[in-house]
Amino acid sequence: MRYGVDFFGKPRYVEDTYRDDTLREISEITGGKFYYINEVEDVNAMIDEIFGSD
């Protein structure tokens, strides 16, 4: 998963060790909700949904 850039402008990556299906199952078991964010712009919409927008 891409995570910013380094000092030289090259992309930095972090290993994504969580599986979507496992996280979805945890949210179902606990009565929570699973959010998958693919674009940075989607974060604001997700936050508005969780906390409501005034």
N, CA, C and O atoms as a CHARMM CRD file, in Angstrom:
* protein
*
  216
    1    1 MET  N      0.85200  -1.14800   0.00000 PROA 1      0.00000
    2    1 MET  CA     0.00000   0.00000   0.00000 PROA 1      0.00000
    3    1 MET  C      0.91200   1.22900   0.00000 PROA 1      0.00000
    4    1 MET  O      1.86200   1.31400   0.77900 PROA 1      0.00000
    5    2 ARG  N      0.61100   2.16100  -0.87200 PROA 2      0.00000
    6    2 ARG  CA     1.43600   3.35200  -0.98900 PROA 2      0.00000
    7    2 ARG  C      1.26300   4.24300   0.23900 PROA 2      0.00000
    8    2 ARG  O      0.15800   4.41900   0.75200 PROA 2      0.00000
    9    3 TYR  N      2.38600   4.80000   0.69500 PROA 3      0.00000
   10    3 TYR  CA     2.37000   5.64400   1.88400 PROA 3      0.00000
   11    3 TYR  C      3.34500   6.80100   1.68300 PROA 3      0.00000
   12    3 TYR  O      4.48100   6.74600   2.15500 PROA 3      0.00000
   13    4 GLY  N      2.91000   7.83700   0.99100 PROA 4      0.00000
   14    4 GLY  CA     3.73100   9.03100   0.81400 PROA 4      0.00000
   15    4 GLY  C      4.94700   8.81500  -0.06200 PROA 4      0.00000
   16    4 GLY  O      5.02100   7.85600  -0.83000 PROA 4      0.00000
   17    5 VAL  N      5.90600   9.73400   0.07000 PROA 5      0.00000
   18    5 VAL  CA     7.14300   9.66600  -0.71000 PROA 5      0.00000
   19    5 VAL  C      8.33000   9.84800   0.22800 PROA 5      0.00000
   20    5 VAL  O      8.20500  10.41800   1.31200 PROA 5      0.00000
   21    6 ASP  N      9.48200   9.35500  -0.21200 PROA 6      0.00000
   22    6 ASP  CA    10.68600   9.50200   0.59600 PROA 6      0.00000
   23    6 ASP  C     11.38600  10.82000   0.26700 PROA 6      0.00000
   24    6 ASP  O     10.85300  11.64300  -0.47700 PROA 6      0.00000
   25    7 PHE  N     12.56200  11.01100   0.81500 PROA 7      0.00000
   26    7 PHE  CA    13.34800  12.22800   0.64300 PROA 7      0.00000
   27    7 PHE  C     13.63100  12.52900  -0.82200 PROA 7      0.00000
   28    7 PHE  O     13.72300  13.69500  -1.20500 PROA 7      0.00000
   29    8 PHE  N     13.77000  11.49300  -1.64500 PROA 8      0.00000
   30    8 PHE  CA    14.09500  11.64500  -3.05500 PROA 8      0.00000
   31    8 PHE  C     12.86200  11.69700  -3.95800 PROA 8      0.00000
   32    8 PHE  O     12.98800  11.75600  -5.18100 PROA 8      0.00000
   33    9 GLY  N     11.67000  11.67400  -3.35500 PROA 9      0.00000
   34    9 GLY  CA    10.43800  11.73900  -4.12900 PROA 9      0.00000
   35    9 GLY  C      9.92900  10.39500  -4.61900 PROA 9      0.00000
   36    9 GLY  O      8.94400  10.33300  -5.35600 PROA 9      0.00000
   37   10 LYS  N     10.59200   9.31600  -4.21600 PROA 10     0.00000
   38   10 LYS  CA    10.14400   7.98000  -4.61700 PROA 10     0.00000
   39   10 LYS  C      9.01600   7.53900  -3.69300 PROA 10     0.00000
   40   10 LYS  O      9.04000   7.85100  -2.50300 PROA 10     0.00000
   41   11 PRO  N      8.02000   6.81200  -4.22300 PROA 11     0.00000
   42   11 PRO  CA     6.90600   6.35000  -3.38600 PROA 11     0.00000
   43   11 PRO  C      7.37900   5.42800  -2.27300 PROA 11     0.00000
   44   11 PRO  O      8.25600   4.58600  -2.47000 PROA 11     0.00000
   45   12 ARG  N      6.78000   5.60300  -1.09800 PROA 12     0.00000
   46   12 ARG  CA     7.02600   4.71000   0.03100 PROA 12     0.00000
   47   12 ARG  C      5.83800   3.77800   0.14100 PROA 12     0.00000
   48   12 ARG  O      4.70200   4.16900  -0.12700 PROA 12     0.00000
   49   13 TYR  N      6.10100   2.55400   0.53400 PROA 13     0.00000
   50   13 TYR  CA     5.04600   1.55900   0.65200 PROA 13     0.00000
   51   13 TYR  C      5.08300   0.92900   2.02900 PROA 13     0.00000
   52   13 TYR  O      6.14800   0.76500   2.62500 PROA 13     0.00000
   53   14 VAL  N      3.91200   0.57800   2.52500 PROA 14     0.00000
   54   14 VAL  CA     3.80100  -0.13600   3.78000 PROA 14     0.00000
   55   14 VAL  C      3.05500  -1.43800   3.48800 PROA 14     0.00000
   56   14 VAL  O      2.11800  -1.46200   2.69000 PROA 14     0.00000
   57   15 GLU  N      3.47600  -2.50500   4.13400 PROA 15     0.00000
   58   15 GLU  CA     2.84500  -3.79700   3.89100 PROA 15     0.00000
   59   15 GLU  C      1.44700  -3.81700   4.49900 PROA 15     0.00000
   60   15 GLU  O      1.26100  -3.48000   5.66900 PROA 15     0.00000
   61   16 ASP  N      0.49500  -4.20600   3.71300 PROA 16     0.00000
   62   16 ASP  CA    -0.89300  -4.30700   4.16200 PROA 16     0.00000
   63   16 ASP  C     -1.13500  -5.75500   4.58100 PROA 16     0.00000
   64   16 ASP  O     -1.30000  -6.63700   3.73800 PROA 16     0.00000
   65   17 THR  N     -1.15300  -5.98600   5.88300 PROA 17     0.00000
   66   17 THR  CA    -1.28000  -7.35200   6.36700 PROA 17     0.00000
   67   17 THR  C     -2.70600  -7.71100   6.76200 PROA 17     0.00000
   68   17 THR  O     -2.97900  -8.85200   7.13600 PROA 17     0.00000
   69   18 TYR  N     -3.61500  -6.74600   6.68000 PROA 18     0.00000
   70   18 TYR  CA    -5.00600  -7.01000   7.04000 PROA 18     0.00000
   71   18 TYR  C     -5.79700  -7.41300   5.80700 PROA 18     0.00000
   72   18 TYR  O     -5.64800  -6.81200   4.74300 PROA 18     0.00000
   73   19 ARG  N     -6.61500  -8.40300   5.94500 PROA 19     0.00000
   74   19 ARG  CA    -7.44100  -8.87000   4.83600 PROA 19     0.00000
   75   19 ARG  C     -8.82500  -8.25500   4.96600 PROA 19     0.00000
   76   19 ARG  O     -9.41500  -8.24800   6.04700 PROA 19     0.00000
   77   20 ASP  N     -9.33200  -7.74100   3.85800 PROA 20     0.00000
   78   20 ASP  CA   -10.64900  -7.11000   3.86500 PROA 20     0.00000
   79   20 ASP  C    -11.73400  -8.05300   4.36100 PROA 20     0.00000
   80   20 ASP  O    -12.60200  -7.65700   5.13900 PROA 20     0.00000
   81   21 ASP  N    -11.68400  -9.30700   3.90800 PROA 21     0.00000
   82   21 ASP  CA   -12.74500 -10.23600   4.30600 PROA 21     0.00000
   83   21 ASP  C    -12.73200 -10.49600   5.81100 PROA 21     0.00000
   84   21 ASP  O    -13.78900 -10.66600   6.41800 PROA 21     0.00000
   85   22 THR  N    -11.54400 -10.52900   6.41700 PROA 22     0.00000
   86   22 THR  CA   -11.44500 -10.71800   7.85800 PROA 22     0.00000
   87   22 THR  C    -12.00700  -9.51500   8.60200 PROA 22     0.00000
   88   22 THR  O    -12.74600  -9.67500   9.57400 PROA 22     0.00000
   89   23 LEU  N    -11.66400  -8.31800   8.15300 PROA 23     0.00000
   90   23 LEU  CA   -12.16900  -7.10600   8.79100 PROA 23     0.00000
   91   23 LEU  C    -13.68000  -6.97600   8.62100 PROA 23     0.00000
   92   23 LEU  O    -14.37100  -6.52400   9.53400 PROA 23     0.00000
   93   24 ARG  N    -14.19300  -7.37000   7.45900 PROA 24     0.00000
   94   24 ARG  CA   -15.65000  -7.34300   7.24900 PROA 24     0.00000
   95   24 ARG  C    -16.34000  -8.30200   8.22100 PROA 24     0.00000
   96   24 ARG  O    -17.37600  -7.97300   8.79900 PROA 24     0.00000
   97   25 GLU  N    -15.76000  -9.48000   8.39500 PROA 25     0.00000
   98   25 GLU  CA   -16.34300 -10.46700   9.30700 PROA 25     0.00000
   99   25 GLU  C    -16.33200  -9.96000  10.74400 PROA 25     0.00000
  100   25 GLU  O    -17.30900 -10.13500  11.47200 PROA 25     0.00000
  101   26 ILE  N    -15.23600  -9.33500  11.15400 PROA 26     0.00000
  102   26 ILE  CA   -15.16100  -8.76800  12.50400 PROA 26     0.00000
  103   26 ILE  C    -16.23800  -7.71700  12.69700 PROA 26     0.00000
  104   26 ILE  O    -16.88200  -7.68100  13.74500 PROA 26     0.00000
  105   27 SER  N    -16.44400  -6.86200  11.70600 PROA 27     0.00000
  106   27 SER  CA   -17.46700  -5.81800  11.83700 PROA 27     0.00000
  107   27 SER  C    -18.86600  -6.42500  11.93100 PROA 27     0.00000
  108   27 SER  O    -19.71100  -5.90900  12.66200 PROA 27     0.00000
  109   28 GLU  N    -19.12100  -7.50800  11.20500 PROA 28     0.00000
  110   28 GLU  CA   -20.42700  -8.16600  11.28800 PROA 28     0.00000
  111   28 GLU  C    -20.63500  -8.80200  12.66600 PROA 28     0.00000
  112   28 GLU  O    -21.71000  -8.68200  13.25400 PROA 28     0.00000
  113   29 ILE  N    -19.61900  -9.46800  13.16900 PROA 29     0.00000
  114   29 ILE  CA   -19.72200 -10.14200  14.46500 PROA 29     0.00000
  115   29 ILE  C    -19.94700  -9.13600  15.58800 PROA 29     0.00000
  116   29 ILE  O    -20.72200  -9.38900  16.51000 PROA 29     0.00000
  117   30 THR  N    -19.27000  -8.00000  15.50700 PROA 30     0.00000
  118   30 THR  CA   -19.33400  -7.01700  16.59200 PROA 30     0.00000
  119   30 THR  C    -20.44000  -5.98700  16.40300 PROA 30     0.00000
  120   30 THR  O    -20.63400  -5.12000  17.25500 PROA 30     0.00000
  121   31 GLY  N    -21.17000  -6.07800  15.28700 PROA 31     0.00000
  122   31 GLY  CA   -22.22800  -5.10400  15.03300 PROA 31     0.00000
  123   31 GLY  C    -21.71100  -3.77300  14.52700 PROA 31     0.00000
  124   31 GLY  O    -22.43000  -2.77400  14.54200 PROA 31     0.00000
  125   32 GLY  N    -20.48100  -3.75900  14.08400 PROA 32     0.00000
  126   32 GLY  CA   -19.87700  -2.53100  13.56500 PROA 32     0.00000
  127   32 GLY  C    -20.08700  -2.40300  12.06700 PROA 32     0.00000
  128   32 GLY  O    -20.90600  -3.10700  11.47600 PROA 32     0.00000
  129   33 LYS  N    -19.34800  -1.51000  11.47300 PROA 33     0.00000
  130   33 LYS  CA   -19.43800  -1.28500  10.03500 PROA 33     0.00000
  131   33 LYS  C    -18.02300  -1.23600   9.46800 PROA 33     0.00000
  132   33 LYS  O    -17.12400  -0.63800  10.06000 PROA 33     0.00000
  133   34 PHE  N    -17.84200  -1.86700   8.32600 PROA 34     0.00000
  134   34 PHE  CA   -16.54400  -1.89900   7.66000 PROA 34     0.00000
  135   34 PHE  C    -16.50700  -0.82000   6.58600 PROA 34     0.00000
  136   34 PHE  O    -17.42500  -0.70700   5.77400 PROA 34     0.00000
  137   35 TYR  N    -15.44300  -0.03300   6.58900 PROA 35     0.00000
  138   35 TYR  CA   -15.24500   0.99100   5.56900 PROA 35     0.00000
  139   35 TYR  C    -13.97400   0.68400   4.80200 PROA 35     0.00000
  140   35 TYR  O    -12.93400   0.39800   5.39500 PROA 35     0.00000
  141   36 TYR  N    -14.06000   0.74200   3.49100 PROA 36     0.00000
  142   36 TYR  CA   -12.88600   0.58000   2.63700 PROA 36     0.00000
  143   36 TYR  C    -12.68600   1.89200   1.89500 PROA 36     0.00000
  144   36 TYR  O    -13.54600   2.31100   1.12000 PROA 36     0.00000
  145   37 ILE  N    -11.57100   2.52900   2.12700 PROA 37     0.00000
  146   37 ILE  CA   -11.28000   3.81200   1.50400 PROA 37     0.00000
  147   37 ILE  C    -10.19300   3.59600   0.46400 PROA 37     0.00000
  148   37 ILE  O     -9.09200   3.15000   0.78400 PROA 37     0.00000
  149   38 ASN  N    -10.51100   3.91600  -0.77400 PROA 38     0.00000
  150   38 ASN  CA    -9.55900   3.76200  -1.86300 PROA 38     0.00000
  151   38 ASN  C     -8.96000   5.10200  -2.28000 PROA 38     0.00000
  152   38 ASN  O     -7.83300   5.15200  -2.77300 PROA 38     0.00000
  153   39 GLU  N     -9.69100   6.16500  -2.08900 PROA 39     0.00000
  154   39 GLU  CA    -9.24700   7.49900  -2.46900 PROA 39     0.00000
  155   39 GLU  C     -9.25100   8.41100  -1.24600 PROA 39     0.00000
  156   39 GLU  O    -10.12300   8.29900  -0.38300 PROA 39     0.00000
  157   40 VAL  N     -8.29000   9.30000  -1.17600 PROA 40     0.00000
  158   40 VAL  CA    -8.18900  10.21600  -0.04500 PROA 40     0.00000
  159   40 VAL  C     -9.46500  11.03400   0.10800 PROA 40     0.00000
  160   40 VAL  O     -9.88700  11.31400   1.23000 PROA 40     0.00000
  161   41 GLU  N    -10.07800  11.41500  -0.99200 PROA 41     0.00000
  162   41 GLU  CA   -11.29000  12.23500  -0.94800 PROA 41     0.00000
  163   41 GLU  C    -12.43900  11.50900  -0.25100 PROA 41     0.00000
  164   41 GLU  O    -13.33200  12.15400   0.29700 PROA 41     0.00000
  165   42 ASP  N    -12.42700  10.19400  -0.26600 PROA 42     0.00000
  166   42 ASP  CA   -13.49300   9.41400   0.35900 PROA 42     0.00000
  167   42 ASP  C    -13.44200   9.45500   1.88700 PROA 42     0.00000
  168   42 ASP  O    -14.42800   9.13300   2.55000 PROA 42     0.00000
  169   43 VAL  N    -12.29900   9.84800   2.44400 PROA 43     0.00000
  170   43 VAL  CA   -12.15800   9.88300   3.89900 PROA 43     0.00000
  171   43 VAL  C    -13.16000  10.85500   4.50900 PROA 43     0.00000
  172   43 VAL  O    -13.80800  10.52500   5.50200 PROA 43     0.00000
  173   44 ASN  N    -13.29900  12.04900   3.93300 PROA 44     0.00000
  174   44 ASN  CA   -14.23800  13.03600   4.47100 PROA 44     0.00000
  175   44 ASN  C    -15.66600  12.51500   4.45000 PROA 44     0.00000
  176   44 ASN  O    -16.40700  12.72600   5.41000 PROA 44     0.00000
  177   45 ALA  N    -16.06600  11.84400   3.38600 PROA 45     0.00000
  178   45 ALA  CA   -17.42100  11.28600   3.30300 PROA 45     0.00000
  179   45 ALA  C    -17.62200  10.22700   4.37800 PROA 45     0.00000
  180   45 ALA  O    -18.68800  10.16200   4.98900 PROA 45     0.00000
  181   46 MET  N    -16.61200   9.39800   4.61400 PROA 46     0.00000
  182   46 MET  CA   -16.69900   8.37000   5.64700 PROA 46     0.00000
  183   46 MET  C    -16.81500   9.01000   7.02200 PROA 46     0.00000
  184   46 MET  O    -17.62800   8.57300   7.83600 PROA 46     0.00000
  185   47 ILE  N    -16.02400  10.02800   7.29400 PROA 47     0.00000
  186   47 ILE  CA   -16.06900  10.71000   8.58700 PROA 47     0.00000
  187   47 ILE  C    -17.43800  11.36000   8.79400 PROA 47     0.00000
  188   47 ILE  O    -18.00100  11.29600   9.88700 PROA 47     0.00000
  189   48 ASP  N    -17.97000  11.98500   7.74400 PROA 48     0.00000
  190   48 ASP  CA   -19.30900  12.59600   7.83200 PROA 48     0.00000
  191   48 ASP  C    -20.36400  11.55200   8.14900 PROA 48     0.00000
  192   48 ASP  O    -21.27900  11.80600   8.93300 PROA 48     0.00000
  193   49 GLU  N    -20.23900  10.35600   7.53300 PROA 49     0.00000
  194   49 GLU  CA   -21.20200   9.30100   7.78700 PROA 49     0.00000
  195   49 GLU  C    -21.13400   8.80400   9.23500 PROA 49     0.00000
  196   49 GLU  O    -22.15900   8.52800   9.85800 PROA 49     0.00000
  197   50 ILE  N    -19.90600   8.69400   9.75800 PROA 50     0.00000
  198   50 ILE  CA   -19.73900   8.19200  11.12000 PROA 50     0.00000
  199   50 ILE  C    -20.19000   9.22400  12.15400 PROA 50     0.00000
  200   50 ILE  O    -20.94900   8.90600  13.07000 PROA 50     0.00000
  201   51 PHE  N    -19.72000  10.45200  11.99900 PROA 51     0.00000
  202   51 PHE  CA   -19.96000  11.46700  13.02100 PROA 51     0.00000
  203   51 PHE  C    -21.07800  12.43700  12.66800 PROA 51     0.00000
  204   51 PHE  O    -21.47900  13.25400  13.49700 PROA 51     0.00000
  205   52 GLY  N    -21.58300  12.34900  11.43500 PROA 52     0.00000
  206   52 GLY  CA   -22.61900  13.27000  10.99400 PROA 52     0.00000
  207   52 GLY  C    -22.02800  14.61800  10.65700 PROA 52     0.00000
  208   52 GLY  O    -21.04500  15.04700  11.26100 PROA 52     0.00000
  209   53 SER  N    -22.62100  15.27400   9.70500 PROA 53     0.00000
  210   53 SER  CA   -22.14200  16.59700   9.32000 PROA 53     0.00000
  211   53 SER  C    -23.21500  17.62000   9.65500 PROA 53     0.00000
  212   53 SER  O    -24.40100  17.40700   9.40500 PROA 53     0.00000
  213   54 ASP  N    -22.78000  18.71800  10.21500 PROA 54     0.00000
  214   54 ASP  CA   -23.71000  19.77100  10.60600 PROA 54     0.00000
  215   54 ASP  C    -23.63100  20.94000   9.65100 PROA 54     0.00000
  216   54 ASP  O    -24.34700  21.92700   9.82200 PROA 54     0.00000
